[in-house]
Amino acid sequence: MSTWLVETVGTLAAILGTICWLPQAIRTIRTRETKSLSLWSNLLLLATVTLWFLYGLALGAWPLVAANIVSIVLVGTIVTMKLKHG
């Protein structure tokens, strides 16, 4: 597979994997409703995207780094709201 195709697939995966958390983060911020959200699932996801961020840094894979920075912010916001609002 060509390098260009690999980078394109990786970039698209990073973008889609990141924006999928945007609706949940926006809804959580707007409604402050977190009762139905699992704290443990979101903490595990936060740990996962943090590790992917570190992995991307080590590889110098900037789409992976950028996407996971955004994911850390979005999932971190959800976790913070869950801790604050139960």
PyMOL Python script that loads the backbone (N, CA, C, O; Angstrom):
from pymol import cmd

cmd.read_pdbstr("""\
ATOM      1  N   MET A   1       0.855  -1.175   0.000  1.00  0.00           N
ATOM      2  CA  MET A   1       0.000   0.000   0.000  1.00  0.00           C
ATOM      3  C   MET A   1       0.899   1.236   0.000  1.00  0.00           C
ATOM      4  O   MET A   1       1.914   1.262   0.697  1.00  0.00           O
ATOM      5  N   SER A   2       0.542   2.236  -0.760  1.00  0.00           N
ATOM      6  CA  SER A   2       1.377   3.431  -0.858  1.00  0.00           C
ATOM      7  C   SER A   2       1.340   4.240   0.433  1.00  0.00           C
ATOM      8  O   SER A   2       0.365   4.210   1.183  1.00  0.00           O
ATOM      9  N   THR A   3       2.425   4.959   0.665  1.00  0.00           N
ATOM     10  CA  THR A   3       2.528   5.798   1.859  1.00  0.00           C
ATOM     11  C   THR A   3       1.408   6.824   1.889  1.00  0.00           C
ATOM     12  O   THR A   3       0.829   7.078   2.945  1.00  0.00           O
ATOM     13  N   TRP A   4       1.095   7.421   0.735  1.00  0.00           N
ATOM     14  CA  TRP A   4       0.030   8.408   0.658  1.00  0.00           C
ATOM     15  C   TRP A   4      -1.305   7.818   1.103  1.00  0.00           C
ATOM     16  O   TRP A   4      -2.051   8.450   1.852  1.00  0.00           O
ATOM     17  N   LEU A   5      -1.603   6.606   0.641  1.00  0.00           N
ATOM     18  CA  LEU A   5      -2.861   5.956   0.994  1.00  0.00           C
ATOM     19  C   LEU A   5      -2.905   5.622   2.486  1.00  0.00           C
ATOM     20  O   LEU A   5      -3.934   5.804   3.137  1.00  0.00           O
ATOM     21  N   VAL A   6      -1.807   5.142   3.011  1.00  0.00           N
ATOM     22  CA  VAL A   6      -1.727   4.827   4.439  1.00  0.00           C
ATOM     23  C   VAL A   6      -1.960   6.088   5.269  1.00  0.00           C
ATOM     24  O   VAL A   6      -2.720   6.064   6.237  1.00  0.00           O
ATOM     25  N   GLU A   7      -1.307   7.188   4.892  1.00  0.00           N
ATOM     26  CA  GLU A   7      -1.479   8.454   5.618  1.00  0.00           C
ATOM     27  C   GLU A   7      -2.908   8.974   5.499  1.00  0.00           C
ATOM     28  O   GLU A   7      -3.455   9.509   6.463  1.00  0.00           O
ATOM     29  N   THR A   8      -3.508   8.824   4.337  1.00  0.00           N
ATOM     30  CA  THR A   8      -4.886   9.269   4.132  1.00  0.00           C
ATOM     31  C   THR A   8      -5.859   8.466   4.995  1.00  0.00           C
ATOM     32  O   THR A   8      -6.739   9.035   5.640  1.00  0.00           O
ATOM     33  N   VAL A   9      -5.698   7.152   5.004  1.00  0.00           N
ATOM     34  CA  VAL A   9      -6.555   6.291   5.825  1.00  0.00           C
ATOM     35  C   VAL A   9      -6.369   6.635   7.306  1.00  0.00           C
ATOM     36  O   VAL A   9      -7.349   6.747   8.042  1.00  0.00           O
ATOM     37  N   GLY A  10      -5.138   6.799   7.739  1.00  0.00           N
ATOM     38  CA  GLY A  10      -4.855   7.144   9.135  1.00  0.00           C
ATOM     39  C   GLY A  10      -5.434   8.493   9.518  1.00  0.00           C
ATOM     40  O   GLY A  10      -5.977   8.654  10.611  1.00  0.00           O
ATOM     41  N   THR A  11      -5.321   9.457   8.628  1.00  0.00           N
ATOM     42  CA  THR A  11      -5.863  10.789   8.897  1.00  0.00           C
ATOM     43  C   THR A  11      -7.383  10.752   8.987  1.00  0.00           C
ATOM     44  O   THR A  11      -7.963  11.354   9.890  1.00  0.00           O
ATOM     45  N   LEU A  12      -8.030  10.056   8.065  1.00  0.00           N
ATOM     46  CA  LEU A  12      -9.492   9.934   8.105  1.00  0.00           C
ATOM     47  C   LEU A  12      -9.953   9.218   9.371  1.00  0.00           C
ATOM     48  O   LEU A  12     -10.934   9.624   9.994  1.00  0.00           O
ATOM     49  N   ALA A  13      -9.252   8.159   9.748  1.00  0.00           N
ATOM     50  CA  ALA A  13      -9.604   7.442  10.976  1.00  0.00           C
ATOM     51  C   ALA A  13      -9.448   8.352  12.194  1.00  0.00           C
ATOM     52  O   ALA A  13     -10.281   8.332  13.100  1.00  0.00           O
ATOM     53  N   ALA A  14      -8.388   9.140  12.211  1.00  0.00           N
ATOM     54  CA  ALA A  14      -8.156  10.060  13.324  1.00  0.00           C
ATOM     55  C   ALA A  14      -9.257  11.114  13.403  1.00  0.00           C
ATOM     56  O   ALA A  14      -9.743  11.429  14.489  1.00  0.00           O
ATOM     57  N   ILE A  15      -9.645  11.652  12.261  1.00  0.00           N
ATOM     58  CA  ILE A  15     -10.691  12.674  12.236  1.00  0.00           C
ATOM     59  C   ILE A  15     -12.020  12.087  12.705  1.00  0.00           C
ATOM     60  O   ILE A  15     -12.677  12.659  13.575  1.00  0.00           O
ATOM     61  N   LEU A  16     -12.417  10.956  12.138  1.00  0.00           N
ATOM     62  CA  LEU A  16     -13.694  10.339  12.513  1.00  0.00           C
ATOM     63  C   LEU A  16     -13.702   9.888  13.971  1.00  0.00           C
ATOM     64  O   LEU A  16     -14.699  10.062  14.672  1.00  0.00           O
ATOM     65  N   GLY A  17     -12.593   9.311  14.425  1.00  0.00           N
ATOM     66  CA  GLY A  17     -12.502   8.855  15.805  1.00  0.00           C
ATOM     67  C   GLY A  17     -12.556  10.002  16.800  1.00  0.00           C
ATOM     68  O   GLY A  17     -12.950   9.817  17.951  1.00  0.00           O
ATOM     69  N   THR A  18     -12.162  11.172  16.358  1.00  0.00           N
ATOM     70  CA  THR A  18     -12.192  12.346  17.221  1.00  0.00           C
ATOM     71  C   THR A  18     -13.563  13.000  17.236  1.00  0.00           C
ATOM     72  O   THR A  18     -14.103  13.292  18.303  1.00  0.00           O
ATOM     73  N   ILE A  19     -14.127  13.232  16.060  1.00  0.00           N
ATOM     74  CA  ILE A  19     -15.394  13.964  16.024  1.00  0.00           C
ATOM     75  C   ILE A  19     -16.564  13.144  16.565  1.00  0.00           C
ATOM     76  O   ILE A  19     -17.620  13.700  16.865  1.00  0.00           O
ATOM     77  N   CYS A  20     -16.387  11.840  16.692  1.00  0.00           N
ATOM     78  CA  CYS A  20     -17.489  11.038  17.242  1.00  0.00           C
ATOM     79  C   CYS A  20     -17.789  11.417  18.689  1.00  0.00           C
ATOM     80  O   CYS A  20     -18.897  11.163  19.161  1.00  0.00           O
ATOM     81  N   TRP A  21     -16.847  12.012  19.405  1.00  0.00           N
ATOM     82  CA  TRP A  21     -17.062  12.405  20.799  1.00  0.00           C
ATOM     83  C   TRP A  21     -17.607  13.809  20.935  1.00  0.00           C
ATOM     84  O   TRP A  21     -18.046  14.198  22.017  1.00  0.00           O
ATOM     85  N   LEU A  22     -17.588  14.574  19.863  1.00  0.00           N
ATOM     86  CA  LEU A  22     -18.061  15.954  19.918  1.00  0.00           C
ATOM     87  C   LEU A  22     -19.540  16.061  20.311  1.00  0.00           C
ATOM     88  O   LEU A  22     -19.859  16.863  21.189  1.00  0.00           O
ATOM     89  N   PRO A  23     -20.461  15.295  19.705  1.00  0.00           N
ATOM     90  CA  PRO A  23     -21.869  15.410  20.111  1.00  0.00           C
ATOM     91  C   PRO A  23     -22.100  15.098  21.590  1.00  0.00           C
ATOM     92  O   PRO A  23     -22.888  15.774  22.251  1.00  0.00           O
ATOM     93  N   GLN A  24     -21.416  14.076  22.110  1.00  0.00           N
ATOM     94  CA  GLN A  24     -21.595  13.724  23.524  1.00  0.00           C
ATOM     95  C   GLN A  24     -21.062  14.823  24.431  1.00  0.00           C
ATOM     96  O   GLN A  24     -21.690  15.168  25.431  1.00  0.00           O
ATOM     97  N   ALA A  25     -19.907  15.373  24.083  1.00  0.00           N
ATOM     98  CA  ALA A  25     -19.331  16.444  24.895  1.00  0.00           C
ATOM     99  C   ALA A  25     -20.239  17.675  24.884  1.00  0.00           C
ATOM    100  O   ALA A  25     -20.479  18.280  25.929  1.00  0.00           O
ATOM    101  N   ILE A  26     -20.743  18.045  23.707  1.00  0.00           N
ATOM    102  CA  ILE A  26     -21.632  19.206  23.614  1.00  0.00           C
ATOM    103  C   ILE A  26     -22.905  18.974  24.428  1.00  0.00           C
ATOM    104  O   ILE A  26     -23.339  19.854  25.172  1.00  0.00           O
ATOM    105  N   ARG A  27     -23.496  17.800  24.289  1.00  0.00           N
ATOM    106  CA  ARG A  27     -24.724  17.481  25.022  1.00  0.00           C
ATOM    107  C   ARG A  27     -24.480  17.509  26.533  1.00  0.00           C
ATOM    108  O   ARG A  27     -25.302  18.020  27.294  1.00  0.00           O
ATOM    109  N   THR A  28     -23.355  16.962  26.952  1.00  0.00           N
ATOM    110  CA  THR A  28     -23.035  16.918  28.378  1.00  0.00           C
ATOM    111  C   THR A  28     -22.827  18.325  28.932  1.00  0.00           C
ATOM    112  O   THR A  28     -23.273  18.631  30.038  1.00  0.00           O
ATOM    113  N   ILE A  29     -22.160  19.167  28.175  1.00  0.00           N
ATOM    114  CA  ILE A  29     -21.939  20.551  28.615  1.00  0.00           C
ATOM    115  C   ILE A  29     -23.259  21.306  28.687  1.00  0.00           C
ATOM    116  O   ILE A  29     -23.520  22.017  29.658  1.00  0.00           O
ATOM    117  N   ARG A  30     -24.085  21.153  27.666  1.00  0.00           N
ATOM    118  CA  ARG A  30     -25.361  21.889  27.609  1.00  0.00           C
ATOM    119  C   ARG A  30     -26.351  21.451  28.688  1.00  0.00           C
ATOM    120  O   ARG A  30     -26.970  22.285  29.350  1.00  0.00           O
ATOM    121  N   THR A  31     -26.492  20.144  28.856  1.00  0.00           N
ATOM    122  CA  THR A  31     -27.537  19.644  29.758  1.00  0.00           C
ATOM    123  C   THR A  31     -27.034  19.363  31.167  1.00  0.00           C
ATOM    124  O   THR A  31     -27.826  19.303  32.107  1.00  0.00           O
ATOM    125  N   ARG A  32     -25.739  19.191  31.319  1.00  0.00           N
ATOM    126  CA  ARG A  32     -25.133  18.795  32.593  1.00  0.00           C
ATOM    127  C   ARG A  32     -25.677  17.447  33.081  1.00  0.00           C
ATOM    128  O   ARG A  32     -25.526  17.093  34.251  1.00  0.00           O
ATOM    129  N   GLU A  33     -26.307  16.708  32.176  1.00  0.00           N
ATOM    130  CA  GLU A  33     -26.883  15.391  32.482  1.00  0.00           C
ATOM    131  C   GLU A  33     -25.820  14.317  32.235  1.00  0.00           C
ATOM    132  O   GLU A  33     -25.413  14.080  31.098  1.00  0.00           O
ATOM    133  N   THR A  34     -25.384  13.680  33.310  1.00  0.00           N
ATOM    134  CA  THR A  34     -24.341  12.664  33.194  1.00  0.00           C
ATOM    135  C   THR A  34     -24.731  11.335  33.841  1.00  0.00           C
ATOM    136  O   THR A  34     -23.935  10.396  33.868  1.00  0.00           O
ATOM    137  N   LYS A  35     -25.941  11.261  34.353  1.00  0.00           N
ATOM    138  CA  LYS A  35     -26.378  10.067  35.078  1.00  0.00           C
ATOM    139  C   LYS A  35     -26.222   8.791  34.249  1.00  0.00           C
ATOM    140  O   LYS A  35     -25.819   7.753  34.775  1.00  0.00           O
ATOM    141  N   SER A  36     -26.539   8.867  32.969  1.00  0.00           N
ATOM    142  CA  SER A  36     -26.501   7.669  32.125  1.00  0.00           C
ATOM    143  C   SER A  36     -25.106   7.359  31.583  1.00  0.00           C
ATOM    144  O   SER A  36     -24.925   6.350  30.903  1.00  0.00           O
ATOM    145  N   LEU A  37     -24.131   8.198  31.869  1.00  0.00           N
ATOM    146  CA  LEU A  37     -22.776   7.973  31.370  1.00  0.00           C
ATOM    147  C   LEU A  37     -21.968   7.148  32.369  1.00  0.00           C
ATOM    148  O   LEU A  37     -22.045   7.366  33.578  1.00  0.00           O
ATOM    149  N   SER A  38     -21.210   6.220  31.860  1.00  0.00           N
ATOM    150  CA  SER A  38     -20.358   5.391  32.705  1.00  0.00           C
ATOM    151  C   SER A  38     -19.033   6.103  32.970  1.00  0.00           C
ATOM    152  O   SER A  38     -18.284   6.405  32.041  1.00  0.00           O
ATOM    153  N   LEU A  39     -18.753   6.367  34.244  1.00  0.00           N
ATOM    154  CA  LEU A  39     -17.481   6.995  34.606  1.00  0.00           C
ATOM    155  C   LEU A  39     -16.314   6.099  34.219  1.00  0.00           C
ATOM    156  O   LEU A  39     -15.332   6.572  33.648  1.00  0.00           O
ATOM    157  N   TRP A  40     -16.414   4.807  34.525  1.00  0.00           N
ATOM    158  CA  TRP A  40     -15.309   3.888  34.234  1.00  0.00           C
ATOM    159  C   TRP A  40     -15.022   3.785  32.738  1.00  0.00           C
ATOM    160  O   TRP A  40     -13.862   3.763  32.327  1.00  0.00           O
ATOM    161  N   SER A  41     -16.063   3.722  31.936  1.00  0.00           N
ATOM    162  CA  SER A  41     -15.853   3.662  30.478  1.00  0.00           C
ATOM    163  C   SER A  41     -15.145   4.909  29.982  1.00  0.00           C
ATOM    164  O   SER A  41     -14.224   4.833  29.168  1.00  0.00           O
ATOM    165  N   ASN A  42     -15.576   6.037  30.470  1.00  0.00           N
ATOM    166  CA  ASN A  42     -14.963   7.287  30.027  1.00  0.00           C
ATOM    167  C   ASN A  42     -13.548   7.461  30.568  1.00  0.00           C
ATOM    168  O   ASN A  42     -12.695   8.028  29.886  1.00  0.00           O
ATOM    169  N   LEU A  43     -13.285   6.982  31.784  1.00  0.00           N
ATOM    170  CA  LEU A  43     -11.906   7.018  32.303  1.00  0.00           C
ATOM    171  C   LEU A  43     -10.992   6.106  31.498  1.00  0.00           C
ATOM    172  O   LEU A  43      -9.852   6.460  31.198  1.00  0.00           O
ATOM    173  N   LEU A  44     -11.503   4.929  31.150  1.00  0.00           N
ATOM    174  CA  LEU A  44     -10.704   4.014  30.321  1.00  0.00           C
ATOM    175  C   LEU A  44     -10.453   4.608  28.938  1.00  0.00           C
ATOM    176  O   LEU A  44      -9.356   4.485  28.392  1.00  0.00           O
ATOM    177  N   LEU A  45     -11.463   5.246  28.379  1.00  0.00           N
ATOM    178  CA  LEU A  45     -11.289   5.893  27.079  1.00  0.00           C
ATOM    179  C   LEU A  45     -10.279   7.034  27.179  1.00  0.00           C
ATOM    180  O   LEU A  45      -9.444   7.200  26.290  1.00  0.00           O
ATOM    181  N   LEU A  46     -10.348   7.810  28.239  1.00  0.00           N
ATOM    182  CA  LEU A  46      -9.388   8.896  28.443  1.00  0.00           C
ATOM    183  C   LEU A  46      -7.965   8.340  28.531  1.00  0.00           C
ATOM    184  O   LEU A  46      -7.042   8.905  27.945  1.00  0.00           O
ATOM    185  N   ALA A  47      -7.787   7.243  29.255  1.00  0.00           N
ATOM    186  CA  ALA A  47      -6.466   6.605  29.332  1.00  0.00           C
ATOM    187  C   ALA A  47      -6.029   6.112  27.954  1.00  0.00           C
ATOM    188  O   ALA A  47      -4.861   6.242  27.585  1.00  0.00           O
ATOM    189  N   THR A  48      -6.963   5.551  27.200  1.00  0.00           N
ATOM    190  CA  THR A  48      -6.654   5.029  25.864  1.00  0.00           C
ATOM    191  C   THR A  48      -6.193   6.131  24.924  1.00  0.00           C
ATOM    192  O   THR A  48      -5.157   5.998  24.271  1.00  0.00           O
ATOM    193  N   VAL A  49      -6.963   7.233  24.848  1.00  0.00           N
ATOM    194  CA  VAL A  49      -6.571   8.296  23.915  1.00  0.00           C
ATOM    195  C   VAL A  49      -5.288   8.987  24.367  1.00  0.00           C
ATOM    196  O   VAL A  49      -4.531   9.496  23.541  1.00  0.00           O
ATOM    197  N   THR A  50      -5.043   9.005  25.678  1.00  0.00           N
ATOM    198  CA  THR A  50      -3.776   9.554  26.175  1.00  0.00           C
ATOM    199  C   THR A  50      -2.608   8.681  25.730  1.00  0.00           C
ATOM    200  O   THR A  50      -1.569   9.193  25.313  1.00  0.00           O
ATOM    201  N   LEU A  51      -2.776   7.375  25.819  1.00  0.00           N
ATOM    202  CA  LEU A  51      -1.713   6.465  25.348  1.00  0.00           C
ATOM    203  C   LEU A  51      -1.520   6.554  23.837  1.00  0.00           C
ATOM    204  O   LEU A  51      -0.385   6.517  23.361  1.00  0.00           O
ATOM    205  N   TRP A  52      -2.610   6.672  23.074  1.00  0.00           N
ATOM    206  CA  TRP A  52      -2.493   6.849  21.616  1.00  0.00           C
ATOM    207  C   TRP A  52      -1.767   8.153  21.297  1.00  0.00           C
ATOM    208  O   TRP A  52      -0.967   8.205  20.362  1.00  0.00           O
ATOM    209  N   PHE A  53      -2.041   9.207  22.069  1.00  0.00           N
ATOM    210  CA  PHE A  53      -1.340  10.484  21.904  1.00  0.00           C
ATOM    211  C   PHE A  53       0.163  10.302  22.112  1.00  0.00           C
ATOM    212  O   PHE A  53       0.968  10.768  21.305  1.00  0.00           O
ATOM    213  N   LEU A  54       0.533   9.627  23.191  1.00  0.00           N
ATOM    214  CA  LEU A  54       1.958   9.397  23.474  1.00  0.00           C
ATOM    215  C   LEU A  54       2.605   8.531  22.391  1.00  0.00           C
ATOM    216  O   LEU A  54       3.746   8.776  21.999  1.00  0.00           O
ATOM    217  N   TYR A  55       1.886   7.534  21.915  1.00  0.00           N
ATOM    218  CA  TYR A  55       2.366   6.675  20.836  1.00  0.00           C
ATOM    219  C   TYR A  55       2.575   7.499  19.561  1.00  0.00           C
ATOM    220  O   TYR A  55       3.596   7.366  18.886  1.00  0.00           O
ATOM    221  N   GLY A  56       1.606   8.341  19.246  1.00  0.00           N
ATOM    222  CA  GLY A  56       1.735   9.203  18.069  1.00  0.00           C
ATOM    223  C   GLY A  56       2.910  10.150  18.183  1.00  0.00           C
ATOM    224  O   GLY A  56       3.611  10.394  17.201  1.00  0.00           O
ATOM    225  N   LEU A  57       3.136  10.691  19.387  1.00  0.00           N
ATOM    226  CA  LEU A  57       4.304  11.543  19.612  1.00  0.00           C
ATOM    227  C   LEU A  57       5.598  10.779  19.358  1.00  0.00           C
ATOM    228  O   LEU A  57       6.504  11.277  18.690  1.00  0.00           O
ATOM    229  N   ALA A  58       5.674   9.572  19.894  1.00  0.00           N
ATOM    230  CA  ALA A  58       6.880   8.758  19.731  1.00  0.00           C
ATOM    231  C   ALA A  58       7.162   8.446  18.259  1.00  0.00           C
ATOM    232  O   ALA A  58       8.317   8.388  17.838  1.00  0.00           O
ATOM    233  N   LEU A  59       6.098   8.246  17.489  1.00  0.00           N
ATOM    234  CA  LEU A  59       6.261   7.945  16.063  1.00  0.00           C
ATOM    235  C   LEU A  59       6.397   9.195  15.200  1.00  0.00           C
ATOM    236  O   LEU A  59       6.834   9.121  14.052  1.00  0.00           O
ATOM    237  N   GLY A  60       6.024  10.331  15.755  1.00  0.00           N
ATOM    238  CA  GLY A  60       5.979  11.551  14.957  1.00  0.00           C
ATOM    239  C   GLY A  60       4.811  11.543  13.985  1.00  0.00           C
ATOM    240  O   GLY A  60       4.871  12.167  12.926  1.00  0.00           O
ATOM    241  N   ALA A  61       3.747  10.833  14.348  1.00  0.00           N
ATOM    242  CA  ALA A  61       2.548  10.723  13.511  1.00  0.00           C
ATOM    243  C   ALA A  61       1.602  11.850  13.895  1.00  0.00           C
ATOM    244  O   ALA A  61       0.764  11.687  14.782  1.00  0.00           O
ATOM    245  N   TRP A  62       1.732  12.987  13.232  1.00  0.00           N
ATOM    246  CA  TRP A  62       1.030  14.195  13.649  1.00  0.00           C
ATOM    247  C   TRP A  62      -0.484  14.123  13.519  1.00  0.00           C
ATOM    248  O   TRP A  62      -1.171  14.727  14.343  1.00  0.00           O
ATOM    249  N   PRO A  63      -1.050  13.424  12.539  1.00  0.00           N
ATOM    250  CA  PRO A  63      -2.510  13.271  12.552  1.00  0.00           C
ATOM    251  C   PRO A  63      -2.989  12.540  13.816  1.00  0.00           C
ATOM    252  O   PRO A  63      -4.020  12.888  14.391  1.00  0.00           O
ATOM    253  N   LEU A  64      -2.239  11.538  14.230  1.00  0.00           N
ATOM    254  CA  LEU A  64      -2.568  10.785  15.434  1.00  0.00           C
ATOM    255  C   LEU A  64      -2.424  11.667  16.678  1.00  0.00           C
ATOM    256  O   LEU A  64      -3.264  11.622  17.577  1.00  0.00           O
ATOM    257  N   VAL A  65      -1.378  12.453  16.722  1.00  0.00           N
ATOM    258  CA  VAL A  65      -1.147  13.363  17.846  1.00  0.00           C
ATOM    259  C   VAL A  65      -2.268  14.394  17.936  1.00  0.00           C
ATOM    260  O   VAL A  65      -2.862  14.580  18.998  1.00  0.00           O
ATOM    261  N   ALA A  66      -2.556  15.059  16.826  1.00  0.00           N
ATOM    262  CA  ALA A  66      -3.568  16.117  16.817  1.00  0.00           C
ATOM    263  C   ALA A  66      -4.947  15.571  17.178  1.00  0.00           C
ATOM    264  O   ALA A  66      -5.664  16.162  17.985  1.00  0.00           O
ATOM    265  N   ALA A  67      -5.310  14.447  16.578  1.00  0.00           N
ATOM    266  CA  ALA A  67      -6.624  13.860  16.842  1.00  0.00           C
ATOM    267  C   ALA A  67      -6.771  13.480  18.312  1.00  0.00           C
ATOM    268  O   ALA A  67      -7.830  13.681  18.908  1.00  0.00           O
ATOM    269  N   ASN A  68      -5.721  12.939  18.885  1.00  0.00           N
ATOM    270  CA  ASN A  68      -5.818  12.504  20.275  1.00  0.00           C
ATOM    271  C   ASN A  68      -5.739  13.659  21.263  1.00  0.00           C
ATOM    272  O   ASN A  68      -6.249  13.543  22.378  1.00  0.00           O
ATOM    273  N   ILE A  69      -5.121  14.757  20.887  1.00  0.00           N
ATOM    274  CA  ILE A  69      -5.185  15.952  21.741  1.00  0.00           C
ATOM    275  C   ILE A  69      -6.638  16.414  21.834  1.00  0.00           C
ATOM    276  O   ILE A  69      -7.135  16.711  22.920  1.00  0.00           O
ATOM    277  N   VAL A  70      -7.311  16.471  20.688  1.00  0.00           N
ATOM    278  CA  VAL A  70      -8.718  16.883  20.684  1.00  0.00           C
ATOM    279  C   VAL A  70      -9.561  15.875  21.465  1.00  0.00           C
ATOM    280  O   VAL A  70     -10.441  16.264  22.234  1.00  0.00           O
ATOM    281  N   SER A  71      -9.292  14.582  21.270  1.00  0.00           N
ATOM    282  CA  SER A  71     -10.039  13.550  21.997  1.00  0.00           C
ATOM    283  C   SER A  71      -9.822  13.655  23.500  1.00  0.00           C
ATOM    284  O   SER A  71     -10.761  13.478  24.276  1.00  0.00           O
ATOM    285  N   ILE A  72      -8.603  13.938  23.911  1.00  0.00           N
ATOM    286  CA  ILE A  72      -8.305  14.106  25.342  1.00  0.00           C
ATOM    287  C   ILE A  72      -9.131  15.256  25.909  1.00  0.00           C
ATOM    288  O   ILE A  72      -9.684  15.146  27.003  1.00  0.00           O
ATOM    289  N   VAL A  73      -9.214  16.352  25.170  1.00  0.00           N
ATOM    290  CA  VAL A  73      -9.998  17.504  25.631  1.00  0.00           C
ATOM    291  C   VAL A  73     -11.480  17.140  25.717  1.00  0.00           C
ATOM    292  O   VAL A  73     -12.134  17.439  26.717  1.00  0.00           O
ATOM    293  N   LEU A  74     -12.018  16.491  24.666  1.00  0.00           N
ATOM    294  CA  LEU A  74     -13.440  16.153  24.648  1.00  0.00           C
ATOM    295  C   LEU A  74     -13.799  15.130  25.729  1.00  0.00           C
ATOM    296  O   LEU A  74     -14.742  15.333  26.493  1.00  0.00           O
ATOM    297  N   VAL A  75     -13.051  14.044  25.788  1.00  0.00           N
ATOM    298  CA  VAL A  75     -13.349  13.004  26.776  1.00  0.00           C
ATOM    299  C   VAL A  75     -13.019  13.512  28.180  1.00  0.00           C
ATOM    300  O   VAL A  75     -13.719  13.183  29.138  1.00  0.00           O
ATOM    301  N   GLY A  76     -11.973  14.299  28.303  1.00  0.00           N
ATOM    302  CA  GLY A  76     -11.644  14.904  29.596  1.00  0.00           C
ATOM    303  C   GLY A  76     -12.765  15.798  30.095  1.00  0.00           C
ATOM    304  O   GLY A  76     -13.049  15.835  31.292  1.00  0.00           O
ATOM    305  N   THR A  77     -13.400  16.518  29.182  1.00  0.00           N
ATOM    306  CA  THR A  77     -14.549  17.354  29.536  1.00  0.00           C
ATOM    307  C   THR A  77     -15.708  16.496  30.033  1.00  0.00           C
ATOM    308  O   THR A  77     -16.353  16.825  31.030  1.00  0.00           O
ATOM    309  N   ILE A  78     -15.966  15.400  29.335  1.00  0.00           N
ATOM    310  CA  ILE A  78     -17.046  14.496  29.743  1.00  0.00           C
ATOM    311  C   ILE A  78     -16.758  13.918  31.128  1.00  0.00           C
ATOM    312  O   ILE A  78     -17.650  13.871  31.976  1.00  0.00           O
ATOM    313  N   VAL A  79     -15.527  13.481  31.363  1.00  0.00           N
ATOM    314  CA  VAL A  79     -15.147  12.927  32.668  1.00  0.00           C
ATOM    315  C   VAL A  79     -15.287  13.995  33.754  1.00  0.00           C
ATOM    316  O   VAL A  79     -15.814  13.721  34.832  1.00  0.00           O
ATOM    317  N   THR A  80     -14.823  15.192  33.472  1.00  0.00           N
ATOM    318  CA  THR A  80     -14.932  16.284  34.446  1.00  0.00           C
ATOM    319  C   THR A  80     -16.391  16.572  34.798  1.00  0.00           C
ATOM    320  O   THR A  80     -16.742  16.746  35.965  1.00  0.00           O
ATOM    321  N   MET A  81     -17.231  16.619  33.763  1.00  0.00           N
ATOM    322  CA  MET A  81     -18.665  16.852  33.996  1.00  0.00           C
ATOM    323  C   MET A  81     -19.282  15.710  34.793  1.00  0.00           C
ATOM    324  O   MET A  81     -20.121  15.940  35.663  1.00  0.00           O
ATOM    325  N   LYS A  82     -18.873  14.488  34.500  1.00  0.00           N
ATOM    326  CA  LYS A  82     -19.395  13.325  35.240  1.00  0.00           C
ATOM    327  C   LYS A  82     -18.993  13.412  36.701  1.00  0.00           C
ATOM    328  O   LYS A  82     -19.818  13.166  37.580  1.00  0.00           O
ATOM    329  N   LEU A  83     -17.760  13.752  36.974  1.00  0.00           N
ATOM    330  CA  LEU A  83     -17.293  13.881  38.361  1.00  0.00           C
ATOM    331  C   LEU A  83     -17.999  15.026  39.084  1.00  0.00           C
ATOM    332  O   LEU A  83     -18.306  14.921  40.271  1.00  0.00           O
ATOM    333  N   LYS A  84     -18.250  16.104  38.374  1.00  0.00           N
ATOM    334  CA  LYS A  84     -18.873  17.286  38.972  1.00  0.00           C
ATOM    335  C   LYS A  84     -20.374  17.113  39.182  1.00  0.00           C
ATOM    336  O   LYS A  84     -20.914  17.555  40.196  1.00  0.00           O
ATOM    337  N   HIS A  85     -21.052  16.471  38.226  1.00  0.00           N
ATOM    338  CA  HIS A  85     -22.504  16.409  38.250  1.00  0.00           C
ATOM    339  C   HIS A  85     -23.070  15.007  38.525  1.00  0.00           C
ATOM    340  O   HIS A  85     -24.284  14.806  38.540  1.00  0.00           O
ATOM    341  N   GLY A  86     -22.179  14.064  38.737  1.00  0.00           N
ATOM    342  CA  GLY A  86     -22.639  12.728  39.067  1.00  0.00           C
ATOM    343  C   GLY A  86     -23.118  11.981  37.900  1.00  0.00           C
ATOM    344  O   GLY A  86     -23.538  10.832  38.033  1.00  0.00           O
TER     345      GLY A  86
END
""", "prot")
cmd.dss("prot")
cmd.show_as("cartoon", "prot")
cmd.util.cbc("prot")
cmd.orient("prot")
